[in-house]
């Protein structure tokens, strides 16, 4: 037990602060990301699919249309998953 504790404490000595290289502001939280050919696709909680380059510049934005739920209320779908095809021509979006 003491050996395990000593090992875990020694690992914490080599820990360091990780800082991001680039920060990008979005209008809502990002729920999923997909990386393809040095570009980043991000799906947000307000139904947006945002396409970024490596410098953080927004290349394109697509907003999913609102839908009517079972209670008859208009809701904005959340982008829960993103998949980019192998050639990068198609992005599959899964929403709630």
C-alpha positions as CSV (number, residue, x, y, z in Angstrom):
1,X,0.0,0.0,0.0
2,X,2.8,2.4,0.9
3,X,4.6,1.6,-2.3
4,X,1.5,2.4,-4.3
5,X,1.0,5.7,-2.5
6,X,4.7,6.5,-3.1
7,X,4.3,5.7,-6.8
8,X,1.2,7.9,-7.2
9,X,2.8,10.8,-5.3
10,X,6.0,10.6,-7.5
11,X,3.8,10.8,-10.6
12,X,2.3,14.1,-9.4
13,X,5.8,15.6,-9.4
14,X,6.0,15.3,-13.1
15,X,2.6,17.0,-13.7
16,X,2.5,20.3,-15.5
17,X,0.1,23.0,-16.6
18,X,-1.5,22.3,-20.0
19,X,-2.4,25.5,-21.9
20,X,-4.4,25.5,-25.1
21,X,-2.8,26.7,-28.3
22,X,-6.0,28.4,-29.6
23,X,-9.3,29.3,-28.0
24,X,-12.4,29.8,-30.0
25,X,-15.6,31.5,-28.7
26,X,-18.9,30.0,-29.6
27,X,-22.5,31.0,-28.9
28,X,-23.3,27.7,-27.0
29,X,-21.4,24.8,-25.5
30,X,-19.7,22.4,-28.0
31,X,-21.1,18.8,-27.5
32,X,-19.0,16.9,-30.1
33,X,-16.0,17.5,-32.4
34,X,-14.6,15.7,-35.5
35,X,-11.2,16.3,-37.0
36,X,-10.6,15.9,-40.7
37,X,-7.7,17.0,-42.9
38,X,-6.5,19.7,-40.5
39,X,-10.0,21.2,-40.1
40,X,-12.3,20.9,-37.1
41,X,-16.0,20.3,-37.2
42,X,-17.9,21.1,-34.0
43,X,-21.5,20.5,-33.0
44,X,-23.2,22.8,-30.5
45,X,-26.1,22.7,-28.1
46,X,-28.0,25.3,-30.1
47,X,-28.1,23.2,-33.3
48,X,-25.1,24.6,-35.1
49,X,-22.4,22.7,-37.0
50,X,-19.3,24.9,-37.2
51,X,-16.4,24.3,-39.5
52,X,-13.0,25.7,-38.2
53,X,-9.5,25.8,-39.7
54,X,-6.4,25.2,-37.7
55,X,-6.0,28.9,-36.9
56,X,-9.5,29.1,-35.3
57,X,-11.1,30.9,-38.2
58,X,-14.7,29.9,-38.9
59,X,-15.0,28.5,-42.4
60,X,-18.7,27.8,-42.4
61,X,-21.7,27.4,-40.1
62,X,-24.9,25.4,-40.6
63,X,-27.9,25.7,-38.3
64,X,-30.3,22.8,-38.0
65,X,-34.0,23.7,-38.3
66,X,-36.1,23.8,-35.2
67,X,-38.7,21.0,-34.8
68,X,-41.9,20.4,-32.9
69,X,-41.7,18.0,-30.0
70,X,-44.4,15.7,-28.7
71,X,-45.8,18.5,-26.5
72,X,-46.3,20.8,-29.6
73,X,-43.4,23.1,-28.6
74,X,-40.7,24.3,-30.9
75,X,-37.3,23.1,-29.8
76,X,-33.8,23.6,-31.2
77,X,-32.1,20.2,-31.7
78,X,-28.7,19.6,-30.0
79,X,-25.9,18.2,-32.2
80,X,-25.0,15.1,-30.2
81,X,-22.6,13.5,-32.7
82,X,-20.7,14.3,-35.8
83,X,-19.0,12.0,-38.4
84,X,-17.0,13.1,-41.4
85,X,-16.8,10.8,-44.4
86,X,-13.4,9.5,-45.5
87,X,-13.2,12.0,-48.4
88,X,-14.5,14.9,-46.3
89,X,-17.4,15.7,-48.6
90,X,-20.2,14.6,-46.2
91,X,-20.8,15.3,-42.5
92,X,-23.3,13.1,-40.7
93,X,-25.1,14.8,-37.8
94,X,-26.9,13.1,-35.0
95,X,-29.3,15.2,-32.9
96,X,-31.6,14.6,-30.0
